[in-house]
Amino acid sequence: MRLQDKVCLITGGGKGIGAATAIAFAREGAWVEIGDVDTAAGQETAQAIENELGKRAVATHVDVTDARSVARWAADIMGRHGRIDVLFNNAGISAVGPLHEIDQSLWERVMAVNVTGVYLVSRAVLPIMMDQKSGSVINMSSCIAALGLMRRAAYAATKGAILSMTKSMQVDYAPYGIRVNALMPGTIYTPFVQDYIERSYDDPQSAIQGLKARQLGGELGTPEDVAMAAVYLASDESKYVMGTGLAVDGGVTAGKFS
Ligand SMILES: NC(=O)c1ccc[n+]([C@@H]2O[C@H](COP(=O)([O-])OP(=O)(O)OC[C@H]3O[C@@H](n4cnc5c(N)ncnc54)[C@H](O)[C@@H]3O)[C@@H](O)[C@H]2O)c1
C-alpha cells in the first residue's frame, strides 16, 4: 500500500483522470476526498470506491473558482481527518479556437478554473501542510505547456501558467517538507477529449484516428495511465522528485520523424 492512510484531496474527481486517480489512490490505501462542481459525478466515484473497498471516499460539491466553497471544503476535511497529505489540483476545462475567436468571457472562465482554481485550493491547503511539515501537491498541467497545438492558445496559456507556478511553488514550500510537481499528459481519452472531438470535427471517428497517428505508440492514453503517475508523485517513492513536470504523453513531446 503506497498511500496507506494518507488523506488525499482531488479536485475534479468526478470524471476522467480525476475519477481514475481517486480509485487508484483508494486502492493504495488512501482516504480520498473528492471535490467537484458536478456533485452527481463526484458521488458516483465515491460510490464506486465504496463498492470495491468500503467507505474510503467522500464527495463534496466544490467549485474551485469560489474561495468560500474551497475554504469550507478544507475545513470539513480537517474536521474529518485532522490532516491533509496530498492535494491533486486536477479540475480543469478546455477552451477551443484561435485566440482572436476566443471571447473574453471564455478566456476569463478558463483562466479562473484552470489557474485561479489551483491558486485558491493551494492557498487553502498549503498552510495545513506547512504546519505538518509534509505534503505532496500535484498540479495538472499538460504537454501543451511544451508543445504548440492548433486552436488551443487560451487553454495552453493556463497549462503553461500551471507549470511555471509549480516550479516557483516548489522553491517556496521545500523548506516545509512539501513537494510540488506537475503532470503533463498528452491526449487522454476522457469525457473532456470526447467533448472536444465532437464539437470540433464533422467526423469524430477519423479525428480519433488522426490523434492516434500523432502518438509514438499509436494509441491515446487512458485515465489510468495518468492516475498511476499521480500515485507515484503522491507517494513517498517520489521523495526526490521536486518541481518537475512529468510527461505522460505516449511520446508526443519526444518527437516523431515519419
Ligand atoms: N484529457 C486529456 O487529454 C488531458 C490532457 C492534458 C491535461 N488534461 C487536464 O487534466 C484535467 C482533467 O481532465 P479530464 O480529461 O479528466 O477532464 P473531465 O472533463 O473528464 O473531468 C474534469 C472534472 O473537473 C470538474 N470540474 C470542472 N470545473 C470545475 C470547477 N470549477 N470546480 C470543481 N470541479 C470542476 C468536472 O466536473 C469534471 O468532473 C484537466 O485539468 C485537463 O485540463 C487533460
The ligand as an SDF file (V2000), in Angstrom:
LIG
                    3D

 44 48  0  0  0  0  0  0  0  0999 V2000
   -7.8750   14.5010  -21.2120 N   0  0  0  0  0  0  0  0  0  0  0  0
   -6.7260   14.9610  -21.6830 C   0  0  0  0  0  0  0  0  0  0  0  0
   -6.2910   14.6180  -22.7890 O   0  0  0  0  0  0  0  0  0  0  0  0
   -5.9100   15.9080  -20.8600 C   0  0  0  0  0  0  0  0  0  0  0  0
   -4.5970   16.1780  -21.2780 C   0  0  0  0  0  0  0  0  0  0  0  0
   -3.8090   17.0390  -20.5150 C   0  0  0  0  0  0  0  0  0  0  0  0
   -4.3300   17.6240  -19.3880 C   0  0  0  0  0  0  0  0  0  0  0  0
   -5.6170   17.3610  -19.0170 N   0  0  0  0  0  0  0  0  0  0  0  0
   -6.1120   18.0140  -17.8160 C   0  0  0  0  0  0  0  0  0  0  0  0
   -6.4940   17.0120  -16.8850 O   0  0  0  0  0  0  0  0  0  0  0  0
   -7.5400   17.5200  -16.0600 C   0  0  0  0  0  0  0  0  0  0  0  0
   -8.6950   16.5460  -16.0570 C   0  0  0  0  0  0  0  0  0  0  0  0
   -9.0920   16.3600  -17.3970 O   0  0  0  0  0  0  0  0  0  0  0  0
  -10.1480   15.2360  -17.8280 P   0  0  0  0  0  0  0  0  0  0  0  0
   -9.8370   14.9440  -19.2400 O   0  0  0  0  0  0  0  0  0  0  0  0
  -10.2000   14.1530  -16.8360 O   0  0  0  0  0  0  0  0  0  0  0  0
  -11.4870   16.1410  -17.7760 O   0  0  0  0  0  0  0  0  0  0  0  0
  -13.0200   15.7700  -17.4930 P   0  0  0  0  0  0  0  0  0  0  0  0
  -13.8180   16.8530  -18.1250 O   0  0  0  0  0  0  0  0  0  0  0  0
  -13.2660   14.3600  -17.8930 O   0  0  0  0  0  0  0  0  0  0  0  0
  -13.0930   15.9150  -15.9140 O   0  0  0  0  0  0  0  0  0  0  0  0
  -12.8670   17.1720  -15.2930 C   0  0  0  0  0  0  0  0  0  0  0  0
  -13.6150   17.2200  -13.9660 C   0  0  0  0  0  0  0  0  0  0  0  0
  -13.3990   18.5210  -13.4010 O   0  0  0  0  0  0  0  0  0  0  0  0
  -14.6330   19.0110  -12.8880 C   0  0  0  0  0  0  0  0  0  0  0  0
  -14.6350   20.4680  -12.8250 N   0  0  0  0  0  0  0  0  0  0  0  0
  -14.7340   21.3300  -13.8700 C   0  0  0  0  0  0  0  0  0  0  0  0
  -14.7850   22.5970  -13.4160 N   0  0  0  0  0  0  0  0  0  0  0  0
  -14.7110   22.5420  -12.0570 C   0  0  0  0  0  0  0  0  0  0  0  0
  -14.7270   23.5090  -11.0230 C   0  0  0  0  0  0  0  0  0  0  0  0
  -14.8570   24.8140  -11.2850 N   0  0  0  0  0  0  0  0  0  0  0  0
  -14.6110   23.0950   -9.7380 N   0  0  0  0  0  0  0  0  0  0  0  0
  -14.5100   21.7730   -9.4470 C   0  0  0  0  0  0  0  0  0  0  0  0
  -14.5240   20.8110  -10.3820 N   0  0  0  0  0  0  0  0  0  0  0  0
  -14.6010   21.1810  -11.6750 C   0  0  0  0  0  0  0  0  0  0  0  0
  -15.6750   18.4500  -13.8640 C   0  0  0  0  0  0  0  0  0  0  0  0
  -16.9870   18.4670  -13.3080 O   0  0  0  0  0  0  0  0  0  0  0  0
  -15.1370   17.0500  -14.1370 C   0  0  0  0  0  0  0  0  0  0  0  0
  -15.6280   16.0950  -13.2080 O   0  0  0  0  0  0  0  0  0  0  0  0
   -7.8800   18.9100  -16.5990 C   0  0  0  0  0  0  0  0  0  0  0  0
   -7.1910   19.8880  -15.8450 O   0  0  0  0  0  0  0  0  0  0  0  0
   -7.3370   18.8770  -18.0170 C   0  0  0  0  0  0  0  0  0  0  0  0
   -7.0050   20.1650  -18.4760 O   0  0  0  0  0  0  0  0  0  0  0  0
   -6.4160   16.5120  -19.7230 C   0  0  0  0  0  0  0  0  0  0  0  0
  1  2  1  0
  2  3  2  0
  2  4  1  0
  4  5  1  0
  4 44  2  0
  5  6  2  0
  6  7  1  0
  7  8  2  0
  8  9  1  0
  8 44  1  0
  9 10  1  0
  9 42  1  0
 10 11  1  0
 11 12  1  0
 11 40  1  0
 12 13  1  0
 13 14  1  0
 14 15  2  0
 14 16  1  0
 14 17  1  0
 17 18  1  0
 18 19  2  0
 18 20  1  0
 18 21  1  0
 21 22  1  0
 22 23  1  0
 23 24  1  0
 23 38  1  0
 24 25  1  0
 25 26  1  0
 25 36  1  0
 26 27  1  0
 26 35  1  0
 27 28  2  0
 28 29  1  0
 29 30  1  0
 29 35  2  0
 30 31  1  0
 30 32  2  0
 32 33  1  0
 33 34  2  0
 34 35  1  0
 36 37  1  0
 36 38  1  0
 38 39  1  0
 40 41  1  0
 40 42  1  0
 42 43  1  0
M  CHG  2   8   1  16  -1
M  END
$$$$
